[in-house]
Amino acid sequence: MNTDVLFEVLSEPNRRAILDCLRVRDRSVGELVELSSLSQPGVSKHLRILREAGLVTVRNVAQKRLYSLNAKPLEQINDWLEPYRKFWNGKLDDLERFLDEEKS
C-alpha cells in the first residue's frame, strides 16, 4: 500500500478512533457503534475503507463479523517517520546538553 494512501486513510479521526478500539481487541460493528458517535452505516463505511487499506481484517464468528487490527501496513509509516525521530532526538540531545551546561 502506498504511504500517501495510508496517510489519507489515517487522516480521518473516526478511522483512527476505530483502530484504537481494535488495538485493544477484536470487535463487531455493533460494539464499534456503541464506542463511537457514529451510526452503523458510518462505522461500516469507515471499516470498508480501513479494510481496503489493509489496516483491518474481518472474520465470521457464529452470527457476528469481528473486525481485527492489522498493524503490518503501519510499518511503512513507521519507516517514513524514522528520519524525523532521529532529527528530534538530536535536537532533544542538544537541549539536554545546553540545560546541563546552564546548571554548571
Residue pairs with C-beta under 8 A, 6 or more apart in sequence:
1 53
1 54
1 73
1 76
3 76
3 77
3 80
5 53
6 53
6 55
6 73
6 74
6 76
6 77
7 77
9 15
9 49
9 50
9 53
9 55
10 16
10 19
10 77
12 46
12 49
14 36
14 38
14 42
14 46
15 46
15 49
15 50
17 35
17 36
18 32
18 36
18 43
18 46
18 47
18 50
18 56
19 50
19 55
19 56
19 69
21 27
21 31
21 32
21 35
21 36
22 56
22 67
22 68
22 69
23 69
23 71
26 66
26 67
26 68
27 35
27 66
27 67
28 64
28 65
28 66
28 67
29 40
29 43
29 44
29 47
29 65
29 67
30 40
32 38
32 43
32 47
32 67
33 39
33 40
33 43
36 42
36 43
38 46
47 56
47 58
47 67
50 56
51 57
51 58
51 67
53 73
54 70
54 72
54 73
55 69
55 70
55 71
55 73
55 74
56 67
56 68
56 69
56 70
57 67
57 68
57 70
58 65
58 66
58 67
58 68
59 65
59 66
59 68
60 66
